[in-house]
Amino acid sequence: MMQQYLNTKEKYKDCVVFYRLGDFYEMFFDDAIEVSELLDLTLTGRDCGMEKRAPMCGIPYHAAEGYIAKLVALGKKVAICEQLSDPKQTK
């Protein structure tokens, strides 16, 4: 999962990547740090097979439109990476 995120981020370097995992869009690393500050979200971490936990923040997918609008109003570009499998089947 994290490798796919990193590949997507490499392709869309100038965008905040909203990465769909189940019922949430998650942001990682620098995107998470920046977005958590801009939108007053809680910054947490996710184990991702690296030495340190990856900085992470997330939003419910059903509320994404409002958060995206706020980021765009702040001059940010947003790339959305959807989950192709059924999110209800994701654990």
PDB file of N, CA, C and O in Angstrom:
ATOM      1  N   MET A   1       0.816  -1.185   0.000  1.00  0.00           N
ATOM      2  CA  MET A   1       0.000   0.000   0.000  1.00  0.00           C
ATOM      3  C   MET A   1       0.866   1.258   0.000  1.00  0.00           C
ATOM      4  O   MET A   1       0.630   2.177  -0.784  1.00  0.00           O
ATOM      5  N   MET A   2       1.863   1.298   0.874  1.00  0.00           N
ATOM      6  CA  MET A   2       2.687   2.501   0.966  1.00  0.00           C
ATOM      7  C   MET A   2       3.495   2.722  -0.310  1.00  0.00           C
ATOM      8  O   MET A   2       3.714   3.864  -0.714  1.00  0.00           O
ATOM      9  N   GLN A   3       3.938   1.643  -0.946  1.00  0.00           N
ATOM     10  CA  GLN A   3       4.679   1.806  -2.196  1.00  0.00           C
ATOM     11  C   GLN A   3       3.790   2.411  -3.276  1.00  0.00           C
ATOM     12  O   GLN A   3       4.242   3.253  -4.052  1.00  0.00           O
ATOM     13  N   GLN A   4       2.532   1.989  -3.332  1.00  0.00           N
ATOM     14  CA  GLN A   4       1.598   2.562  -4.300  1.00  0.00           C
ATOM     15  C   GLN A   4       1.385   4.050  -4.011  1.00  0.00           C
ATOM     16  O   GLN A   4       1.347   4.870  -4.928  1.00  0.00           O
ATOM     17  N   TYR A   5       1.248   4.385  -2.736  1.00  0.00           N
ATOM     18  CA  TYR A   5       1.106   5.797  -2.370  1.00  0.00           C
ATOM     19  C   TYR A   5       2.335   6.587  -2.837  1.00  0.00           C
ATOM     20  O   TYR A   5       2.198   7.642  -3.455  1.00  0.00           O
ATOM     21  N   LEU A   6       3.521   6.078  -2.543  1.00  0.00           N
ATOM     22  CA  LEU A   6       4.750   6.782  -2.915  1.00  0.00           C
ATOM     23  C   LEU A   6       4.866   6.942  -4.426  1.00  0.00           C
ATOM     24  O   LEU A   6       5.315   7.984  -4.904  1.00  0.00           O
ATOM     25  N   ASN A   7       4.465   5.921  -5.183  1.00  0.00           N
ATOM     26  CA  ASN A   7       4.473   6.012  -6.644  1.00  0.00           C
ATOM     27  C   ASN A   7       3.511   7.099  -7.125  1.00  0.00           C
ATOM     28  O   ASN A   7       3.832   7.869  -8.030  1.00  0.00           O
ATOM     29  N   THR A   8       2.339   7.152  -6.511  1.00  0.00           N
ATOM     30  CA  THR A   8       1.354   8.172  -6.877  1.00  0.00           C
ATOM     31  C   THR A   8       1.877   9.557  -6.533  1.00  0.00           C
ATOM     32  O   THR A   8       1.750  10.484  -7.332  1.00  0.00           O
ATOM     33  N   LYS A   9       2.460   9.705  -5.359  1.00  0.00           N
ATOM     34  CA  LYS A   9       2.998  11.000  -4.938  1.00  0.00           C
ATOM     35  C   LYS A   9       4.121  11.447  -5.862  1.00  0.00           C
ATOM     36  O   LYS A   9       4.229  12.633  -6.173  1.00  0.00           O
ATOM     37  N   GLU A  10       4.947  10.526  -6.300  1.00  0.00           N
ATOM     38  CA  GLU A  10       6.027  10.853  -7.233  1.00  0.00           C
ATOM     39  C   GLU A  10       5.456  11.413  -8.536  1.00  0.00           C
ATOM     40  O   GLU A  10       6.017  12.342  -9.118  1.00  0.00           O
ATOM     41  N   LYS A  11       4.355  10.850  -8.980  1.00  0.00           N
ATOM     42  CA  LYS A  11       3.722  11.282 -10.232  1.00  0.00           C
ATOM     43  C   LYS A  11       3.037  12.642 -10.079  1.00  0.00           C
ATOM     44  O   LYS A  11       2.983  13.422 -11.030  1.00  0.00           O
ATOM     45  N   TYR A  12       2.519  12.922  -8.890  1.00  0.00           N
ATOM     46  CA  TYR A  12       1.777  14.162  -8.634  1.00  0.00           C
ATOM     47  C   TYR A  12       2.453  14.952  -7.514  1.00  0.00           C
ATOM     48  O   TYR A  12       1.844  15.244  -6.484  1.00  0.00           O
ATOM     49  N   LYS A  13       3.717  15.289  -7.735  1.00  0.00           N
ATOM     50  CA  LYS A  13       4.530  15.952  -6.713  1.00  0.00           C
ATOM     51  C   LYS A  13       3.951  17.286  -6.254  1.00  0.00           C
ATOM     52  O   LYS A  13       4.104  17.662  -5.092  1.00  0.00           O
ATOM     53  N   ASP A  14       3.292  17.996  -7.155  1.00  0.00           N
ATOM     54  CA  ASP A  14       2.789  19.327  -6.819  1.00  0.00           C
ATOM     55  C   ASP A  14       1.383  19.302  -6.219  1.00  0.00           C
ATOM     56  O   ASP A  14       0.763  20.350  -6.038  1.00  0.00           O
ATOM     57  N   CYS A  15       0.886  18.110  -5.912  1.00  0.00           N
ATOM     58  CA  CYS A  15      -0.466  17.960  -5.371  1.00  0.00           C
ATOM     59  C   CYS A  15      -0.442  17.347  -3.977  1.00  0.00           C
ATOM     60  O   CYS A  15       0.479  16.616  -3.612  1.00  0.00           O
ATOM     61  N   VAL A  16      -1.470  17.664  -3.219  1.00  0.00           N
ATOM     62  CA  VAL A  16      -1.756  16.919  -1.998  1.00  0.00           C
ATOM     63  C   VAL A  16      -2.475  15.654  -2.456  1.00  0.00           C
ATOM     64  O   VAL A  16      -3.482  15.739  -3.159  1.00  0.00           O
ATOM     65  N   VAL A  17      -1.979  14.494  -2.073  1.00  0.00           N
ATOM     66  CA  VAL A  17      -2.592  13.233  -2.494  1.00  0.00           C
ATOM     67  C   VAL A  17      -3.550  12.749  -1.412  1.00  0.00           C
ATOM     68  O   VAL A  17      -3.149  12.477  -0.280  1.00  0.00           O
ATOM     69  N   PHE A  18      -4.837  12.646  -1.788  1.00  0.00           N
ATOM     70  CA  PHE A  18      -5.860  12.027  -0.943  1.00  0.00           C
ATOM     71  C   PHE A  18      -5.911  10.566  -1.354  1.00  0.00           C
ATOM     72  O   PHE A  18      -6.335  10.242  -2.464  1.00  0.00           O
ATOM     73  N   TYR A  19      -5.484   9.695  -0.472  1.00  0.00           N
ATOM     74  CA  TYR A  19      -5.358   8.262  -0.775  1.00  0.00           C
ATOM     75  C   TYR A  19      -6.469   7.510  -0.050  1.00  0.00           C
ATOM     76  O   TYR A  19      -6.504   7.480   1.180  1.00  0.00           O
ATOM     77  N   ARG A  20      -7.367   6.908  -0.806  1.00  0.00           N
ATOM     78  CA  ARG A  20      -8.543   6.249  -0.211  1.00  0.00           C
ATOM     79  C   ARG A  20      -8.169   4.909   0.402  1.00  0.00           C
ATOM     80  O   ARG A  20      -7.607   4.035  -0.259  1.00  0.00           O
ATOM     81  N   LEU A  21      -8.494   4.769   1.683  1.00  0.00           N
ATOM     82  CA  LEU A  21      -8.334   3.510   2.406  1.00  0.00           C
ATOM     83  C   LEU A  21      -9.619   3.277   3.186  1.00  0.00           C
ATOM     84  O   LEU A  21      -9.852   3.911   4.214  1.00  0.00           O
ATOM     85  N   GLY A  22     -10.442   2.377   2.700  1.00  0.00           N
ATOM     86  CA  GLY A  22     -11.719   2.120   3.355  1.00  0.00           C
ATOM     87  C   GLY A  22     -12.613   3.337   3.282  1.00  0.00           C
ATOM     88  O   GLY A  22     -12.870   3.857   2.196  1.00  0.00           O
ATOM     89  N   ASP A  23     -13.088   3.796   4.423  1.00  0.00           N
ATOM     90  CA  ASP A  23     -14.011   4.928   4.481  1.00  0.00           C
ATOM     91  C   ASP A  23     -13.317   6.268   4.676  1.00  0.00           C
ATOM     92  O   ASP A  23     -13.965   7.266   4.990  1.00  0.00           O
ATOM     93  N   PHE A  24     -12.001   6.296   4.490  1.00  0.00           N
ATOM     94  CA  PHE A  24     -11.242   7.528   4.698  1.00  0.00           C
ATOM     95  C   PHE A  24     -10.331   7.826   3.516  1.00  0.00           C
ATOM     96  O   PHE A  24      -9.914   6.927   2.786  1.00  0.00           O
ATOM     97  N   TYR A  25     -10.033   9.110   3.347  1.00  0.00           N
ATOM     98  CA  TYR A  25      -8.914   9.538   2.519  1.00  0.00           C
ATOM     99  C   TYR A  25      -7.802   9.856   3.498  1.00  0.00           C
ATOM    100  O   TYR A  25      -7.999  10.601   4.458  1.00  0.00           O
ATOM    101  N   GLU A  26      -6.640   9.291   3.251  1.00  0.00           N
ATOM    102  CA  GLU A  26      -5.503   9.527   4.134  1.00  0.00           C
ATOM    103  C   GLU A  26      -4.401  10.251   3.376  1.00  0.00           C
ATOM    104  O   GLU A  26      -4.218  10.059   2.174  1.00  0.00           O
ATOM    105  N   MET A  27      -3.676  11.084   4.103  1.00  0.00           N
ATOM    106  CA  MET A  27      -2.529  11.785   3.579  1.00  0.00           C
ATOM    107  C   MET A  27      -1.332  11.408   4.434  1.00  0.00           C
ATOM    108  O   MET A  27      -1.463  11.191   5.639  1.00  0.00           O
ATOM    109  N   PHE A  28      -0.168  11.331   3.810  1.00  0.00           N
ATOM    110  CA  PHE A  28       1.027  10.867   4.503  1.00  0.00           C
ATOM    111  C   PHE A  28       2.184  11.844   4.335  1.00  0.00           C
ATOM    112  O   PHE A  28       2.182  12.688   3.439  1.00  0.00           O
ATOM    113  N   PHE A  29       3.157  11.712   5.205  1.00  0.00           N
ATOM    114  CA  PHE A  29       4.423  12.446   5.168  1.00  0.00           C
ATOM    115  C   PHE A  29       4.181  13.957   5.127  1.00  0.00           C
ATOM    116  O   PHE A  29       3.395  14.474   5.922  1.00  0.00           O
ATOM    117  N   ASP A  30       4.848  14.677   4.208  1.00  0.00           N
ATOM    118  CA  ASP A  30       4.745  16.136   4.170  1.00  0.00           C
ATOM    119  C   ASP A  30       3.319  16.604   3.906  1.00  0.00           C
ATOM    120  O   ASP A  30       2.887  17.617   4.456  1.00  0.00           O
ATOM    121  N   ASP A  31       2.578  15.866   3.060  1.00  0.00           N
ATOM    122  CA  ASP A  31       1.176  16.226   2.816  1.00  0.00           C
ATOM    123  C   ASP A  31       0.393  16.212   4.124  1.00  0.00           C
ATOM    124  O   ASP A  31      -0.386  17.126   4.393  1.00  0.00           O
ATOM    125  N   ALA A  32       0.594  15.189   4.927  1.00  0.00           N
ATOM    126  CA  ALA A  32      -0.136  15.068   6.194  1.00  0.00           C
ATOM    127  C   ALA A  32       0.213  16.213   7.138  1.00  0.00           C
ATOM    128  O   ALA A  32      -0.668  16.784   7.780  1.00  0.00           O
ATOM    129  N   ILE A  33       1.481  16.541   7.220  1.00  0.00           N
ATOM    130  CA  ILE A  33       1.914  17.624   8.106  1.00  0.00           C
ATOM    131  C   ILE A  33       1.292  18.946   7.665  1.00  0.00           C
ATOM    132  O   ILE A  33       0.742  19.684   8.482  1.00  0.00           O
ATOM    133  N   GLU A  34       1.381  19.236   6.380  1.00  0.00           N
ATOM    134  CA  GLU A  34       0.844  20.496   5.859  1.00  0.00           C
ATOM    135  C   GLU A  34      -0.681  20.564   5.995  1.00  0.00           C
ATOM    136  O   GLU A  34      -1.219  21.561   6.478  1.00  0.00           O
ATOM    137  N   VAL A  35      -1.370  19.510   5.570  1.00  0.00           N
ATOM    138  CA  VAL A  35      -2.836  19.519   5.596  1.00  0.00           C
ATOM    139  C   VAL A  35      -3.361  19.557   7.030  1.00  0.00           C
ATOM    140  O   VAL A  35      -4.361  20.220   7.306  1.00  0.00           O
ATOM    141  N   SER A  36      -2.700  18.859   7.932  1.00  0.00           N
ATOM    142  CA  SER A  36      -3.160  18.883   9.325  1.00  0.00           C
ATOM    143  C   SER A  36      -3.103  20.303   9.888  1.00  0.00           C
ATOM    144  O   SER A  36      -3.967  20.699  10.671  1.00  0.00           O
ATOM    145  N   GLU A  37      -2.092  21.062   9.490  1.00  0.00           N
ATOM    146  CA  GLU A  37      -1.982  22.449   9.945  1.00  0.00           C
ATOM    147  C   GLU A  37      -3.005  23.348   9.255  1.00  0.00           C
ATOM    148  O   GLU A  37      -3.645  24.174   9.905  1.00  0.00           O
ATOM    149  N   LEU A  38      -3.161  23.191   7.943  1.00  0.00           N
ATOM    150  CA  LEU A  38      -4.078  24.044   7.189  1.00  0.00           C
ATOM    151  C   LEU A  38      -5.538  23.825   7.567  1.00  0.00           C
ATOM    152  O   LEU A  38      -6.319  24.776   7.617  1.00  0.00           O
ATOM    153  N   LEU A  39      -5.908  22.570   7.833  1.00  0.00           N
ATOM    154  CA  LEU A  39      -7.314  22.230   8.076  1.00  0.00           C
ATOM    155  C   LEU A  39      -7.603  21.888   9.530  1.00  0.00           C
ATOM    156  O   LEU A  39      -8.705  21.449   9.859  1.00  0.00           O
ATOM    157  N   ASP A  40      -6.627  22.085  10.395  1.00  0.00           N
ATOM    158  CA  ASP A  40      -6.782  21.806  11.822  1.00  0.00           C
ATOM    159  C   ASP A  40      -7.209  20.356  12.068  1.00  0.00           C
ATOM    160  O   ASP A  40      -8.156  20.093  12.809  1.00  0.00           O
ATOM    161  N   LEU A  41      -6.496  19.425  11.435  1.00  0.00           N
ATOM    162  CA  LEU A  41      -6.743  17.994  11.614  1.00  0.00           C
ATOM    163  C   LEU A  41      -5.703  17.420  12.568  1.00  0.00           C
ATOM    164  O   LEU A  41      -4.614  17.973  12.719  1.00  0.00           O
ATOM    165  N   THR A  42      -6.041  16.324  13.198  1.00  0.00           N
ATOM    166  CA  THR A  42      -5.105  15.643  14.089  1.00  0.00           C
ATOM    167  C   THR A  42      -4.051  14.918  13.262  1.00  0.00           C
ATOM    168  O   THR A  42      -4.380  14.155  12.354  1.00  0.00           O
ATOM    169  N   LEU A  43      -2.793  15.158  13.578  1.00  0.00           N
ATOM    170  CA  LEU A  43      -1.685  14.466  12.925  1.00  0.00           C
ATOM    171  C   LEU A  43      -1.338  13.240  13.754  1.00  0.00           C
ATOM    172  O   LEU A  43      -1.046  13.348  14.945  1.00  0.00           O
ATOM    173  N   THR A  44      -1.372  12.088  13.125  1.00  0.00           N
ATOM    174  CA  THR A  44      -1.022  10.843  13.800  1.00  0.00           C
ATOM    175  C   THR A  44       0.094  10.182  13.016  1.00  0.00           C
ATOM    176  O   THR A  44       0.824  10.859  12.292  1.00  0.00           O
ATOM    177  N   GLY A  45       0.238   8.888  13.146  1.00  0.00           N
ATOM    178  CA  GLY A  45       1.244   8.150  12.408  1.00  0.00           C
ATOM    179  C   GLY A  45       0.734   6.779  12.034  1.00  0.00           C
ATOM    180  O   GLY A  45      -0.196   6.256  12.647  1.00  0.00           O
ATOM    181  N   ARG A  46       1.353   6.203  11.021  1.00  0.00           N
ATOM    182  CA  ARG A  46       0.973   4.872  10.563  1.00  0.00           C
ATOM    183  C   ARG A  46       2.231   4.036  10.405  1.00  0.00           C
ATOM    184  O   ARG A  46       3.220   4.484   9.826  1.00  0.00           O
ATOM    185  N   ASP A  47       2.183   2.815  10.927  1.00  0.00           N
ATOM    186  CA  ASP A  47       3.275   1.876  10.682  1.00  0.00           C
ATOM    187  C   ASP A  47       3.258   1.515   9.209  1.00  0.00           C
ATOM    188  O   ASP A  47       2.222   1.147   8.656  1.00  0.00           O
ATOM    189  N   CYS A  48       4.414   1.626   8.585  1.00  0.00           N
ATOM    190  CA  CYS A  48       4.465   1.377   7.139  1.00  0.00           C
ATOM    191  C   CYS A  48       5.711   0.595   6.746  1.00  0.00           C
ATOM    192  O   CYS A  48       6.154   0.662   5.599  1.00  0.00           O
ATOM    193  N   GLY A  49       6.268  -0.135   7.682  1.00  0.00           N
ATOM    194  CA  GLY A  49       7.437  -0.941   7.372  1.00  0.00           C
ATOM    195  C   GLY A  49       8.736  -0.155   7.346  1.00  0.00           C
ATOM    196  O   GLY A  49       9.766  -0.682   6.925  1.00  0.00           O
ATOM    197  N   MET A  50       8.707   1.081   7.783  1.00  0.00           N
ATOM    198  CA  MET A  50       9.903   1.901   7.833  1.00  0.00           C
ATOM    199  C   MET A  50      10.355   1.996   9.288  1.00  0.00           C
ATOM    200  O   MET A  50       9.656   1.551  10.199  1.00  0.00           O
ATOM    201  N   GLU A  51      11.518   2.575   9.489  1.00  0.00           N
ATOM    202  CA  GLU A  51      12.053   2.694  10.846  1.00  0.00           C
ATOM    203  C   GLU A  51      11.129   3.519  11.741  1.00  0.00           C
ATOM    204  O   GLU A  51      10.892   3.164  12.896  1.00  0.00           O
ATOM    205  N   LYS A  52      10.612   4.614  11.202  1.00  0.00           N
ATOM    206  CA  LYS A  52       9.697   5.474  11.957  1.00  0.00           C
ATOM    207  C   LYS A  52       8.303   5.388  11.348  1.00  0.00           C
ATOM    208  O   LYS A  52       8.135   5.046  10.177  1.00  0.00           O
ATOM    209  N   ARG A  53       7.307   5.708  12.173  1.00  0.00           N
ATOM    210  CA  ARG A  53       5.935   5.762  11.668  1.00  0.00           C
ATOM    211  C   ARG A  53       5.802   6.935  10.695  1.00  0.00           C
ATOM    212  O   ARG A  53       6.407   7.989  10.892  1.00  0.00           O
ATOM    213  N   ALA A  54       5.009   6.738   9.654  1.00  0.00           N
ATOM    214  CA  ALA A  54       4.775   7.802   8.681  1.00  0.00           C
ATOM    215  C   ALA A  54       3.767   8.793   9.252  1.00  0.00           C
ATOM    216  O   ALA A  54       2.709   8.378   9.726  1.00  0.00           O
ATOM    217  N   PRO A  55       4.069  10.103   9.219  1.00  0.00           N
ATOM    218  CA  PRO A  55       3.058  11.076   9.619  1.00  0.00           C
ATOM    219  C   PRO A  55       1.814  10.884   8.756  1.00  0.00           C
ATOM    220  O   PRO A  55       1.916  10.696   7.544  1.00  0.00           O
ATOM    221  N   MET A  56       0.635  10.933   9.388  1.00  0.00           N
ATOM    222  CA  MET A  56      -0.601  10.655   8.670  1.00  0.00           C
ATOM    223  C   MET A  56      -1.740  11.471   9.260  1.00  0.00           C
ATOM    224  O   MET A  56      -1.803  11.682  10.471  1.00  0.00           O
ATOM    225  N   CYS A  57      -2.636  11.928   8.398  1.00  0.00           N
ATOM    226  CA  CYS A  57      -3.918  12.472   8.831  1.00  0.00           C
ATOM    227  C   CYS A  57      -4.957  11.987   7.839  1.00  0.00           C
ATOM    228  O   CYS A  57      -4.626  11.591   6.722  1.00  0.00           O
ATOM    229  N   GLY A  58      -6.199  12.020   8.247  1.00  0.00           N
ATOM    230  CA  GLY A  58      -7.240  11.508   7.370  1.00  0.00           C
ATOM    231  C   GLY A  58      -8.558  12.213   7.584  1.00  0.00           C
ATOM    232  O   GLY A  58      -8.791  12.870   8.599  1.00  0.00           O
ATOM    233  N   ILE A  59      -9.423  12.050   6.578  1.00  0.00           N
ATOM    234  CA  ILE A  59     -10.773  12.607   6.634  1.00  0.00           C
ATOM    235  C   ILE A  59     -11.747  11.553   6.134  1.00  0.00           C
ATOM    236  O   ILE A  59     -11.378  10.727   5.300  1.00  0.00           O
ATOM    237  N   PRO A  60     -12.985  11.562   6.623  1.00  0.00           N
ATOM    238  CA  PRO A  60     -13.986  10.626   6.105  1.00  0.00           C
ATOM    239  C   PRO A  60     -14.259  10.924   4.628  1.00  0.00           C
ATOM    240  O   PRO A  60     -14.355  12.085   4.230  1.00  0.00           O
ATOM    241  N   TYR A  61     -14.382   9.874   3.827  1.00  0.00           N
ATOM    242  CA  TYR A  61     -14.564  10.086   2.389  1.00  0.00           C
ATOM    243  C   TYR A  61     -15.827  10.887   2.091  1.00  0.00           C
ATOM    244  O   TYR A  61     -15.854  11.654   1.128  1.00  0.00           O
ATOM    245  N   HIS A  62     -16.874  10.723   2.899  1.00  0.00           N
ATOM    246  CA  HIS A  62     -18.130  11.422   2.622  1.00  0.00           C
ATOM    247  C   HIS A  62     -18.032  12.928   2.896  1.00  0.00           C
ATOM    248  O   HIS A  62     -18.920  13.684   2.502  1.00  0.00           O
ATOM    249  N   ALA A  63     -16.969  13.363   3.562  1.00  0.00           N
ATOM    250  CA  ALA A  63     -16.776  14.784   3.853  1.00  0.00           C
ATOM    251  C   ALA A  63     -15.679  15.405   2.993  1.00  0.00           C
ATOM    252  O   ALA A  63     -15.331  16.570   3.185  1.00  0.00           O
ATOM    253  N   ALA A  64     -15.138  14.652   2.060  1.00  0.00           N
ATOM    254  CA  ALA A  64     -13.966  15.095   1.302  1.00  0.00           C
ATOM    255  C   ALA A  64     -14.206  16.368   0.503  1.00  0.00           C
ATOM    256  O   ALA A  64     -13.312  17.209   0.400  1.00  0.00           O
ATOM    257  N   GLU A  65     -15.387  16.522  -0.058  1.00  0.00           N
ATOM    258  CA  GLU A  65     -15.649  17.670  -0.927  1.00  0.00           C
ATOM    259  C   GLU A  65     -15.377  18.997  -0.214  1.00  0.00           C
ATOM    260  O   GLU A  65     -14.769  19.899  -0.791  1.00  0.00           O
ATOM    261  N   GLY A  66     -15.819  19.116   1.016  1.00  0.00           N
ATOM    262  CA  GLY A  66     -15.593  20.346   1.774  1.00  0.00           C
ATOM    263  C   GLY A  66     -14.125  20.598   2.062  1.00  0.00           C
ATOM    264  O   GLY A  66     -13.655  21.731   1.962  1.00  0.00           O
ATOM    265  N   TYR A  67     -13.399  19.548   2.420  1.00  0.00           N
ATOM    266  CA  TYR A  67     -11.967  19.690   2.698  1.00  0.00           C
ATOM    267  C   TYR A  67     -11.194  20.036   1.427  1.00  0.00           C
ATOM    268  O   TYR A  67     -10.282  20.863   1.451  1.00  0.00           O
ATOM    269  N   ILE A  68     -11.564  19.399   0.326  1.00  0.00           N
ATOM    270  CA  ILE A  68     -10.900  19.692  -0.950  1.00  0.00           C
ATOM    271  C   ILE A  68     -11.140  21.147  -1.333  1.00  0.00           C
ATOM    272  O   ILE A  68     -10.215  21.838  -1.760  1.00  0.00           O
ATOM    273  N   ALA A  69     -12.376  21.616  -1.181  1.00  0.00           N
ATOM    274  CA  ALA A  69     -12.695  23.009  -1.508  1.00  0.00           C
ATOM    275  C   ALA A  69     -11.844  23.971  -0.679  1.00  0.00           C
ATOM    276  O   ALA A  69     -11.366  24.977  -1.205  1.00  0.00           O
ATOM    277  N   LYS A  70     -11.649  23.680   0.597  1.00  0.00           N
ATOM    278  CA  LYS A  70     -10.825  24.537   1.449  1.00  0.00           C
ATOM    279  C   LYS A  70      -9.380  24.561   0.971  1.00  0.00           C
ATOM    280  O   LYS A  70      -8.754  25.619   0.923  1.00  0.00           O
ATOM    281  N   LEU A  71      -8.852  23.391   0.616  1.00  0.00           N
ATOM    282  CA  LEU A  71      -7.468  23.335   0.140  1.00  0.00           C
ATOM    283  C   LEU A  71      -7.301  24.088  -1.175  1.00  0.00           C
ATOM    284  O   LEU A  71      -6.324  24.816  -1.355  1.00  0.00           O
ATOM    285  N   VAL A  72      -8.243  23.917  -2.089  1.00  0.00           N
ATOM    286  CA  VAL A  72      -8.176  24.616  -3.373  1.00  0.00           C
ATOM    287  C   VAL A  72      -8.263  26.128  -3.149  1.00  0.00           C
ATOM    288  O   VAL A  72      -7.551  26.895  -3.798  1.00  0.00           O
ATOM    289  N   ALA A  73      -9.125  26.552  -2.239  1.00  0.00           N
ATOM    290  CA  ALA A  73      -9.236  27.979  -1.921  1.00  0.00           C
ATOM    291  C   ALA A  73      -7.927  28.532  -1.355  1.00  0.00           C
ATOM    292  O   ALA A  73      -7.642  29.724  -1.476  1.00  0.00           O
ATOM    293  N   LEU A  74      -7.137  27.657  -0.738  1.00  0.00           N
ATOM    294  CA  LEU A  74      -5.829  28.053  -0.206  1.00  0.00           C
ATOM    295  C   LEU A  74      -4.716  27.931  -1.250  1.00  0.00           C
ATOM    296  O   LEU A  74      -3.541  28.127  -0.937  1.00  0.00           O
ATOM    297  N   GLY A  75      -5.093  27.606  -2.494  1.00  0.00           N
ATOM    298  CA  GLY A  75      -4.122  27.530  -3.580  1.00  0.00           C
ATOM    299  C   GLY A  75      -3.462  26.178  -3.763  1.00  0.00           C
ATOM    300  O   GLY A  75      -2.473  26.069  -4.488  1.00  0.00           O
ATOM    301  N   LYS A  76      -3.983  25.158  -3.127  1.00  0.00           N
ATOM    302  CA  LYS A  76      -3.407  23.815  -3.227  1.00  0.00           C
ATOM    303  C   LYS A  76      -4.066  23.025  -4.351  1.00  0.00           C
ATOM    304  O   LYS A  76      -5.244  23.215  -4.653  1.00  0.00           O
ATOM    305  N   LYS A  77      -3.296  22.145  -4.959  1.00  0.00           N
ATOM    306  CA  LYS A  77      -3.830  21.176  -5.912  1.00  0.00           C
ATOM    307  C   LYS A  77      -4.040  19.872  -5.163  1.00  0.00           C
ATOM    308  O   LYS A  77      -3.262  19.528  -4.273  1.00  0.00           O
ATOM    309  N   VAL A  78      -5.098  19.142  -5.524  1.00  0.00           N
ATOM    310  CA  VAL A  78      -5.415  17.887  -4.849  1.00  0.00           C
ATOM    311  C   VAL A  78      -5.536  16.783  -5.887  1.00  0.00           C
ATOM    312  O   VAL A  78      -6.258  16.926  -6.874  1.00  0.00           O
ATOM    313  N   ALA A  79      -4.833  15.688  -5.664  1.00  0.00           N
ATOM    314  CA  ALA A  79      -4.967  14.480  -6.484  1.00  0.00           C
ATOM    315  C   ALA A  79      -5.670  13.432  -5.629  1.00  0.00           C
ATOM    316  O   ALA A  79      -5.304  13.211  -4.474  1.00  0.00           O
ATOM    317  N   ILE A  80      -6.682  12.790  -6.206  1.00  0.00           N
ATOM    318  CA  ILE A  80      -7.464  11.799  -5.471  1.00  0.00           C
ATOM    319  C   ILE A  80      -7.150  10.420  -6.020  1.00  0.00           C
ATOM    320  O   ILE A  80      -7.312  10.156  -7.211  1.00  0.00           O
ATOM    321  N   CYS A  81      -6.701   9.551  -5.138  1.00  0.00           N
ATOM    322  CA  CYS A  81      -6.380   8.169  -5.498  1.00  0.00           C
ATOM    323  C   CYS A  81      -7.465   7.284  -4.892  1.00  0.00           C
ATOM    324  O   CYS A  81      -7.490   7.057  -3.682  1.00  0.00           O
ATOM    325  N   GLU A  82      -8.361   6.787  -5.743  1.00  0.00           N
ATOM    326  CA  GLU A  82      -9.479   5.967  -5.281  1.00  0.00           C
ATOM    327  C   GLU A  82      -9.058   4.519  -5.099  1.00  0.00           C
ATOM    328  O   GLU A  82      -8.105   4.043  -5.717  1.00  0.00           O
ATOM    329  N   GLN A  83      -9.779   3.845  -4.252  1.00  0.00           N
ATOM    330  CA  GLN A  83      -9.576   2.422  -4.013  1.00  0.00           C
ATOM    331  C   GLN A  83     -10.423   1.656  -5.022  1.00  0.00           C
ATOM    332  O   GLN A  83     -11.617   1.924  -5.159  1.00  0.00           O
ATOM    333  N   LEU A  84      -9.820   0.711  -5.724  1.00  0.00           N
ATOM    334  CA  LEU A  84     -10.550  -0.023  -6.748  1.00  0.00           C
ATOM    335  C   LEU A  84     -11.319  -1.203  -6.189  1.00  0.00           C
ATOM    336  O   LEU A  84     -12.324  -1.610  -6.771  1.00  0.00           O
ATOM    337  N   SER A  85     -10.872  -1.761  -5.077  1.00  0.00           N
ATOM    338  CA  SER A  85     -11.624  -2.849  -4.449  1.00  0.00           C
ATOM    339  C   SER A  85     -12.732  -2.243  -3.598  1.00  0.00           C
ATOM    340  O   SER A  85     -12.705  -1.048  -3.303  1.00  0.00           O
ATOM    341  N   ASP A  86     -13.698  -3.051  -3.207  1.00  0.00           N
ATOM    342  CA  ASP A  86     -14.821  -2.599  -2.399  1.00  0.00           C
ATOM    343  C   ASP A  86     -14.319  -2.180  -1.019  1.00  0.00           C
ATOM    344  O   ASP A  86     -13.795  -3.016  -0.282  1.00  0.00           O
ATOM    345  N   PRO A  87     -14.468  -0.886  -0.646  1.00  0.00           N
ATOM    346  CA  PRO A  87     -13.980  -0.433   0.660  1.00  0.00           C
ATOM    347  C   PRO A  87     -14.583  -1.207   1.828  1.00  0.00           C
ATOM    348  O   PRO A  87     -13.952  -1.319   2.878  1.00  0.00           O
ATOM    349  N   LYS A  88     -15.772  -1.733   1.668  1.00  0.00           N
ATOM    350  CA  LYS A  88     -16.406  -2.497   2.747  1.00  0.00           C
ATOM    351  C   LYS A  88     -15.666  -3.804   3.017  1.00  0.00           C
ATOM    352  O   LYS A  88     -15.793  -4.382   4.097  1.00  0.00           O
ATOM    353  N   GLN A  89     -14.896  -4.268   2.041  1.00  0.00           N
ATOM    354  CA  GLN A  89     -14.142  -5.503   2.200  1.00  0.00           C
ATOM    355  C   GLN A  89     -12.757  -5.265   2.786  1.00  0.00           C
ATOM    356  O   GLN A  89     -12.038  -6.216   3.092  1.00  0.00           O
ATOM    357  N   THR A  90     -12.379  -3.996   2.944  1.00  0.00           N
ATOM    358  CA  THR A  90     -11.061  -3.642   3.462  1.00  0.00           C
ATOM    359  C   THR A  90     -11.066  -3.687   4.976  1.00  0.00           C
ATOM    360  O   THR A  90     -11.984  -3.181   5.621  1.00  0.00           O
ATOM    361  N   LYS A  91     -10.032  -4.297   5.537  1.00  0.00           N
ATOM    362  CA  LYS A  91      -9.915  -4.366   6.996  1.00  0.00           C
ATOM    363  C   LYS A  91      -8.818  -3.459   7.464  1.00  0.00           C
ATOM    364  O   LYS A  91      -8.558  -3.373   8.665  1.00  0.00           O
TER     365      LYS A  91
END
